[in-house]
Amino acid sequence: MPNATRPKVLVVDDERVIADTLAMILSQSGFEARAVYSGEKALELAGIFQPDMLISDVIMADLNGIDAAIRIRALLPAIKILLFSGQAATANLLEKARSDGYEFDILAKPVHPQDLLNKLRG
């Protein structure tokens, strides 16, 4: 399948194994996926890579996934965003984003690959 027809996905997680594994699964499932390991790197690459979808962990050291998602959506208004987290602190961050007018889909960690694929294709 030529790259032009493959949806581009940017995967962001400060746990490299998770980011790399998700990117590999997505690549094998018909997506053009790239992994980065920080919110700042995601912002940097989003402008160059121009992804159709962003999959991001919420709790990261430099720039959390919600703030990164908000800034990336400002660059790419049509981007589909899916967040995931294994931490309770996520609820407060999501609530603040909602009060600011942002709504994001969220999956709990660990993310089952089939659930992720279903969400992306749905």
C-alpha positions as a Markdown table, in Angstrom:
| # | Residue | x | y | z |
|---|---|---|---|---|
| 1 | Met | 0.0 | 0.0 | 0.0 |
| 2 | Pro | 1.6 | 3.4 | -0.9 |
| 3 | Asn | 2.3 | 5.7 | 1.9 |
| 4 | Ala | 0.0 | 8.4 | 0.5 |
| 5 | Thr | -3.0 | 6.4 | 1.4 |
| 6 | Arg | -1.9 | 5.3 | 4.9 |
| 7 | Pro | -3.2 | 7.5 | 7.8 |
| 8 | Lys | -0.4 | 9.1 | 9.7 |
| 9 | Val | -0.3 | 8.5 | 13.4 |
| 10 | Leu | 2.0 | 10.2 | 16.0 |
| 11 | Val | 2.4 | 8.1 | 19.1 |
| 12 | Val | 3.7 | 9.9 | 22.3 |
| 13 | Asp | 4.7 | 8.3 | 25.5 |
| 14 | Asp | 7.7 | 9.0 | 27.8 |
| 15 | Glu | 7.9 | 5.2 | 28.3 |
| 16 | Arg | 9.8 | 4.4 | 25.1 |
| 17 | Val | 8.8 | 0.7 | 25.1 |
| 18 | Ile | 5.1 | 1.6 | 25.0 |
| 19 | Ala | 5.5 | 4.3 | 22.3 |
| 20 | Asp | 7.7 | 2.1 | 20.1 |
| 21 | Thr | 5.4 | -0.9 | 20.6 |
| 22 | Leu | 2.2 | 1.0 | 19.7 |
| 23 | Ala | 3.9 | 2.6 | 16.7 |
| 24 | Met | 5.0 | -0.9 | 15.5 |
| 25 | Ile | 1.5 | -2.4 | 15.9 |
| 26 | Leu | 0.0 | 0.6 | 14.0 |
| 27 | Ser | 2.6 | 0.3 | 11.2 |
| 28 | Gln | 1.7 | -3.4 | 10.9 |
| 29 | Ser | -2.0 | -2.5 | 10.8 |
| 30 | Gly | -1.9 | -0.1 | 7.8 |
| 31 | Phe | -0.9 | 3.2 | 9.5 |
| 32 | Glu | 2.2 | 5.2 | 9.0 |
| 33 | Ala | 3.2 | 5.6 | 12.6 |
| 34 | Arg | 6.0 | 7.5 | 14.3 |
| 35 | Ala | 6.9 | 7.4 | 18.0 |
| 36 | Val | 8.3 | 10.3 | 20.1 |
| 37 | Tyr | 9.0 | 10.3 | 23.8 |
| 38 | Ser | 7.9 | 13.7 | 25.1 |
| 39 | Gly | 5.2 | 16.3 | 24.6 |
| 40 | Glu | 7.7 | 18.8 | 23.3 |
| 41 | Lys | 9.0 | 16.4 | 20.7 |
| 42 | Ala | 5.4 | 15.7 | 19.7 |
| 43 | Leu | 4.8 | 19.4 | 19.1 |
| 44 | Glu | 8.1 | 19.6 | 17.1 |
| 45 | Leu | 7.3 | 16.6 | 14.9 |
| 46 | Ala | 3.6 | 17.4 | 14.4 |
| 47 | Gly | 4.4 | 20.4 | 12.3 |
| 48 | Ile | 6.7 | 18.4 | 10.1 |
| 49 | Phe | 5.0 | 15.0 | 10.0 |
| 50 | Gln | 1.4 | 16.4 | 9.8 |
| 51 | Pro | -0.3 | 13.4 | 11.4 |
| 52 | Asp | -3.9 | 12.6 | 10.9 |
| 53 | Met | -4.1 | 11.2 | 14.4 |
| 54 | Leu | -2.3 | 11.7 | 17.8 |
| 55 | Ile | -2.2 | 9.0 | 20.4 |
| 56 | Ser | -0.6 | 10.3 | 23.6 |
| 57 | Asp | 0.0 | 9.4 | 27.2 |
| 58 | Val | -1.3 | 12.1 | 29.5 |
| 59 | Ile | 1.2 | 12.1 | 32.3 |
| 60 | Met | 4.7 | 13.0 | 31.0 |
| 61 | Ala | 7.6 | 14.9 | 32.5 |
| 62 | Asp | 7.9 | 17.9 | 30.2 |
| 63 | Leu | 4.6 | 18.7 | 28.6 |
| 64 | Asn | 1.6 | 16.6 | 29.6 |
| 65 | Gly | -0.4 | 14.9 | 26.8 |
| 66 | Ile | -3.5 | 17.1 | 27.2 |
| 67 | Asp | -1.5 | 20.4 | 26.8 |
| 68 | Ala | 0.4 | 18.9 | 23.9 |
| 69 | Ala | -2.9 | 17.8 | 22.3 |
| 70 | Ile | -4.4 | 21.3 | 22.7 |
| 71 | Arg | -1.3 | 22.9 | 21.1 |
| 72 | Ile | -1.2 | 20.3 | 18.3 |
| 73 | Arg | -4.9 | 20.7 | 17.6 |
| 74 | Ala | -4.2 | 24.5 | 17.2 |
| 75 | Leu | -1.7 | 23.6 | 14.5 |
| 76 | Leu | -3.8 | 20.8 | 12.9 |
| 77 | Pro | -7.5 | 21.5 | 13.6 |
| 78 | Ala | -8.7 | 18.3 | 11.8 |
| 79 | Ile | -6.5 | 15.9 | 13.8 |
| 80 | Lys | -8.1 | 13.0 | 15.7 |
| 81 | Ile | -6.8 | 12.8 | 19.2 |
| 82 | Leu | -6.8 | 9.8 | 21.5 |
| 83 | Leu | -5.2 | 10.0 | 25.0 |
| 84 | Phe | -4.3 | 7.2 | 27.4 |
| 85 | Ser | -3.3 | 7.1 | 31.0 |
| 86 | Gly | -2.7 | 4.7 | 33.8 |
| 87 | Gln | -2.8 | 7.4 | 36.5 |
| 88 | Ala | -5.6 | 8.9 | 38.6 |
| 89 | Ala | -4.2 | 12.5 | 38.2 |
| 90 | Thr | -5.5 | 12.4 | 34.6 |
| 91 | Ala | -9.1 | 13.1 | 35.8 |
| 92 | Asn | -8.1 | 16.6 | 37.1 |
| 93 | Leu | -6.3 | 17.4 | 33.9 |
| 94 | Leu | -9.2 | 16.2 | 31.7 |
| 95 | Glu | -11.6 | 18.2 | 33.8 |
| 96 | Lys | -9.6 | 21.4 | 33.3 |
| 97 | Ala | -9.4 | 20.8 | 29.5 |
| 98 | Arg | -13.1 | 20.2 | 29.4 |
| 99 | Ser | -13.8 | 23.5 | 31.3 |
| 100 | Asp | -11.5 | 25.2 | 28.7 |
| 101 | Gly | -13.7 | 23.7 | 25.9 |
| 102 | Tyr | -11.6 | 20.7 | 24.8 |
| 103 | Glu | -13.0 | 17.2 | 24.7 |
| 104 | Phe | -10.7 | 14.2 | 24.2 |
| 105 | Asp | -11.2 | 10.4 | 24.0 |
| 106 | Ile | -9.3 | 8.6 | 26.6 |
| 107 | Leu | -8.3 | 4.9 | 27.0 |
| 108 | Ala | -6.9 | 3.3 | 30.2 |
| 109 | Lys | -3.4 | 1.9 | 30.3 |
| 110 | Pro | -2.5 | -0.8 | 29.5 |
| 111 | Val | -4.1 | -0.3 | 26.1 |
| 112 | His | -5.0 | -3.5 | 24.4 |
| 113 | Pro | -3.9 | -3.2 | 20.7 |
| 114 | Gln | -7.3 | -4.3 | 19.3 |
| 115 | Asp | -9.1 | -1.6 | 21.4 |
| 116 | Leu | -6.8 | 1.0 | 20.1 |
| 117 | Leu | -7.3 | -0.1 | 16.5 |
| 118 | Asn | -11.0 | -0.2 | 17.0 |
| 119 | Lys | -11.0 | 3.4 | 18.4 |
| 120 | Leu | -8.8 | 4.7 | 15.6 |
| 121 | Arg | -10.9 | 3.1 | 12.8 |
| 122 | Gly | -14.2 | 4.0 | 14.5 |
